[in-house]
Amino acid sequence: MDRQALCEEREIRATKPLLFLLAAACAATVANLYYIQPLLSQVAESFGIPDAKAGMAVTATQTGYALGLFLFVPLGDRIEERGLLVKMTLISGLFLLAVGFSPSLPFLLVCSCALGAATIVPQLIVPMTAHISAPEDRGGNIGTVMSGLLIGILLSRTFSGFLGAAFGWRTVFYLMAAVMLAFALLLRFLLPPCPARTHEPYGRLLASLPTLVKTLPVLRQASINGAMMFGAFSAFWTSLIFLLRTPAFGMGSREAGLFGLAGVGGALIAPLVGRIADRRSARFTVGIGVLLSSCSYLIFLFAGNTLAGLIAGVILLDLGNQSGQVSNQARIQALSDEMRSRINTVFMVSYFIGGAAGSSLSSLLWGLMGWNGVCLAGGGMLAIALFFHFVFYRRHKCLSPTADT
């Protein structure tokens, strides 16, 4: 198939109904990673442990996700993707049930890690979206799918907060296991077959990952930036429930979940961010995202003891994180047609290692320093992102000729 025929096939396949299905699947599956966050205090009470120790469940889930990204997402380049999506969605449902039935913290941590490893569907969908999109529409289409992803992240906390407050934290996981079964059926019968892009052996796919890091400077930039930005994002959301449970606020999991609604605006601008990245520069919109996220942490530090300050900070944090995520995806998905899943593996493993580090640091520093410790964890990670984006990589212009983003 020549290049023109490939572009024509992409334009036909990247229809609005298909993009809506992919965005909905991203929202439903990525939510599995975040249901636990507003429920941490309930989990702590259930097992008779401190809140900070319950926060290990978030770290376990994100660590498992990073492992799943490394081990399973590269298969998207060599296995028919519809079948892989259906299987991973079903496996996620099984581990949601296992988390709900957890009799102890160690069992919960193991199941949370396994759930994270199975919840890779969104990171198979993003390269698929890039592959079926015409180059001039790629950023906008990725933005559409990513809007579903962020809505899933944000509303998962609202949903689990309300449902957990009414029926207990275990009910959340029982119900969402059934939702995974429903989406597995939808993907099987509504998603067209997606042929493999390569036939390289699995071992060779994994062995090629270090080479990608070495030879693609834009991928290195995006990976560092994504890790630090998502680390700051996770630091806030992991520890928010601890702050709201203090006497200063006197709130619980229901109110923690409601904060997710404040960030939905960030999800709604994702297609716009993608179009700006298509027309101007994805690196430009990454820089905007870093600055917005940094401003949010200044608000958390100086006004985080007020409800208005928290809401304002959440809006900026989610706008910044979404701008950075969509723009970084637009940058890396333009690097290669044949290696999109592997490129996404490198980026997302870095991204969620940063998230796990942010969650772990914020839980630790909350126990030592309270809210100031959380601000130190998230603000420190954003300071690193600012340095690399505006100082280090501006001074070291080592981009390839095709990567002018």
N, C-alpha and C positions, 0 to 999 in steps of 0.2 A: 504493500500500500504506500503510495507516494505521499509527500507532505500535504499536498492540497486535499487529497482524499481524506487524510487523517483529520484535517481541520474541519472538513464538511461533516464527517462523522461526529466530531466533538460538538459542533453547533446543534446537530439534531438531537443528540443524547442529553445535553445539558438543558433540559426543559424545566420550566417553573414547577410543575408537579413533582418531578424527580428531585429537584433541589429542596422542595418543602419536605418530602419524605426523608431525605438525608439529614436535614436540619432537625426534624422531629426525632429521628433516631439518635442523633448526637445529644439532644437535650435529655432524652429518656435514659440513655446509658451512662453519660458522664455524671448524672446525678447520683449514681451509686457511690461515688467517691466522697460525697459531701453530706449524706444524710446524718452521719454520726456527729457532725460538729455541734449543732445546737442541742444534742442529746447527751453530751459528755457528762453533765452533772447528774442526769438520771442514771447513766451507766455507772458512775462512781458510787452513787447510793445503792444501786443494785448489787454491786460486788463489795461494798464496804471499803472503798479505797479513796485516797485523796483525788481532787479534781485534776491536779497536774499529772498524776499517774494515768488517769483515764485518757488524757491527751495522747498517750502512746498509741491509741487506736488510730488516730489521724495519721501519725507518722508511719505506722505499719501499713495502712492503706496506700499511702502515697509511695512508700518504698516498694510495695508490691506492684504498683502501677509502673514504676520505673523498670522493674524487672520484666514485666509483661511487654513493655515497649521494646526493650532490648531483645527479648527472646521471640516474640510473636509478630510484631509489626513488620519486620523485614519479609515475612512470608507473603505480605500483600503484593510484593513484586513477582512472586513465582507461583502463587496459588489462585485459583478462581475466587474472586473476592466476595461474591455473594454468599457462597457456601461458607467461607471463613467468617463472615459477619454473622451469619445465622448461628453457627456453632459457638462462637464466643459469647453471643447474647444469651444462649441457653445456659452456658456454663456460669455466666454471671448470675443468672437466676438461681442456680443451685447454691452458689456461695452466699447469696443474700439470705436464703433459708438457713444456711449453716450459722451465719452471724446472728440471726434472730433466735436460734436455739442455743446459743453459747451458754454453758453452765459456769464458766469462770473466765477471768481476764486472760490467762494464757491461751485458752481456746479461742477467745474472741480475737486476740492479736493474730493468731495463725490464720483464722478464717478471713480477717480483714485484709491481711497481706495477699491471700489467694484471690479474694474479691477484686482487689486492686489490679492484680496481674491479669485477671480475665476481662477487666473493663477497658479494653483497648479499641472498642468499636469506633469511637470518634476519630482516633488516629489512623484508622484504615480508611475512613470516609473522607478525610481532608485530602490525602493524595489522590483518591479516586475522583473527587470533585475537580481538582486541578487537571487531571488527565483528560476528563471529558469536556473541559471548557476550552473555548477558543482563547488564544493568548490575550486578546484585548479585553476579554471578559473575566479573566482568571481571578483577579483581585476581588472584583465585585461578587463573583460566585462563592469564592472562599469566605468572603465577609458574610454572605447569607447563611452559609452552613455554620460559621463561627458564631453568628447571632444565636442560633439554636443551642450551641454549646454553652455560651455564657448564660442564657436564660435557664438552661438546665442546672448550671452551677448555682445560680442565685436562688431560683425558686425551689430547688431541692431543700434548702435550709428553711425556707418559709413553710413548705409542705411538712417536712419532718418535725419542725418545731411545733406546729399546730397539732398534727396527728399524735406526736409523742406526748404532748401535754394532756391530750384527751384520753388516749388509750394505752400509753406506755411505749417505750422506745422499741420493744421487740415487734410490735404491730407494724411499724414502718417497714421493716425488712420483710415480713411475711407478705404484705400487700405488694411491695415492689417486685418481689419474685414473680408474682402473677403478671405484672406489667411486662417484665422481660419476656415471658412466654408469648404474650400477645405481640410484642414487637418482633420476635423471631419469626412468627407467622407472617407478619406484614412484610418484612424484608424478603422472606422466601418467595412470596407470591406477587409482590409488586415491583421488586428490584430486578432489572434485566441482568442476564449473565455478564460478568466482567472478566474477560480473558486475562491470563497472566501476561506480564510484561517482559519476563525473562524466564529462562529454564536453568539458571545456575543452581548448583547444589546448595542446600541450606548452609552447610559449613562455610562455603565460599561467600555466601551473602553476609554472614556474620564477620568473616575475616576482612571483608571490604570496608567495614565501618571505620576502623582507624585511618584507612587511606582517605576516606571522605573528609575526615577531620583535618588531615594533613594538607590536602590539596584544595580545599574550598574555604578561603578566608571568610566569605560572607556567612557560611555555616557556623564558623567559630564565633563570629561576632554575634549572630542571632542567638546562639546557644548560651553564651555568657549573659547576654542581656535578658533573655527569657528566664534563665535560672534565677537571676537576682530579682527581677520584677515579680515572678510568681512566688518566690520565697517571701517577699514583703507582703504580697496578697494573702498568702496562707498564714503568715504570722498573725495578721489581724483577725482573720476569721476563726482561727483555732482558739484564740484567747478571748474573743468577744464575750462568750457566755460567762467566762469567769468574772469579767468586769461587771456585766449586767447583774450578776448574783450578789454583788457587794451591797452593803447598806445604802451606798450613795444612789443606787438605782432601784434595787429591790425587784428585779425582773427575773424571768425564767426563760425556758426554751421557746415558748410561744413568741415572746418579744424578740428573742435573738433571731428567730426565723423571719420575722417581719422586716428586719434590716435588709434582707435580700431584695425586697421590693424596691428599696431606695436605689439599688444599683441596676435595675432593669434598663434604665436609659442607656447605659453603656452597651448593652446587648443590641438595642435598637439602632445604634449608630454604626454597627459593624459593617453593613453593606456600604455606607457612605465612606467609612475609613478605607475600605477596599477599593472603592472607585477613585478616591484621592491618591491612593498608592499606585493605581494603574496610570493615572494621568500625570502625577508629579514625581514623587519619589517615596518608596516604602521606608527608606531610611529617615526621611523627614518626619513621617508620621510616627515612627518608633521614638524619635526624640521628643515629640509632643507627649507621647504616652509616659515616658520616663519623668518628664517635668510634672505632669498631672499627678502621678503617683507620689512623687516627692512632696508636692504641696499637700497631699492628703495626710501624710505623716506629720507634717508641721502642725496641721490642724489637730490631729490626734494628740500630739504632745502638749500643745498649749490650751486646747479646748476639749480634750477627750473626757473631761469630767462632767460635760454637759450633753444633753440629748441632741441639741442642735448641732454641736460640734461633731458628734459621732455621725449624724446623718450627712452633714456636709462632706466629711471626710470619706464616708462610704461612697458617695456619688463620684467624687474625684478619683478614688482608688479604682473603682470599677471602670470608669471611663479610660483611665490610664492603662489599666491592665488589658482591656479589650483592644485599645489602639495598638499597644505593643504586640499583642498576640496575633491579631489579623495581619499587621504589617510585617512581622517577622515571618509568618507563614507565606505571605506573598513573595518575600525575598527568596526564601529557600526553595519554594516550589517552582521557581523560574530557572533553577540551576540545571535540571536534567529531567528528561521525560522518562528514561528507563529506570532511574534509581530513586524515584520519588518516595517510596515507602521507607527505604533505607535512610535517605536524607532526613525524613520526618522522624525516624527512630533516634538519630543522633540528637536532633533538636529537642524532642520531647523527653528523652531520658535526662538530658541536662535540665530541662524545664521542671520535671517533677523531682529530681534530686534537689534542686533548689527549693521546691515546695516542701519536701520532707525536712530539709534543713531549717526552713523558716518555721514550720510547725514545731519542730523539736526545740529550737532555740527559744521560741516565744513561750512554750510551756515551762521550760527550765527557768527562764528569766522572770516569768510571772511569779514563780515560787520564791525567787530571790529578791526581786525589786518591784513587783507589782506591775501596774500599767506602764510605768516608765521603762521597765525592762522590755516589754513588748515593743514599745516605740524605738528602743535602742536596737532590737533585733531587726525590725522591718526597715527602720531608717538607715541602719548600717548597710543593709543589702542594697538599698536604693542608691546610697552614696557610691557603692562599687559600680552599679549600673551607670550612673552619671559620669564617673571617671572614664570608664571604658568607651562610652558612646561619644562624649564630647571632648575627651582629651587623648586617650591612648590611641583609638582607631582613627581619630582625625589627624593625629601626628604620623601614624604609620599607615600610609595609603598603600595597602598591599592587595587591593581587589583585582580580580581577574578582569580581562577586557569586557566580558559579557555581563559582568555583575556590577552595573553602575548604579545600584540601588543604595 
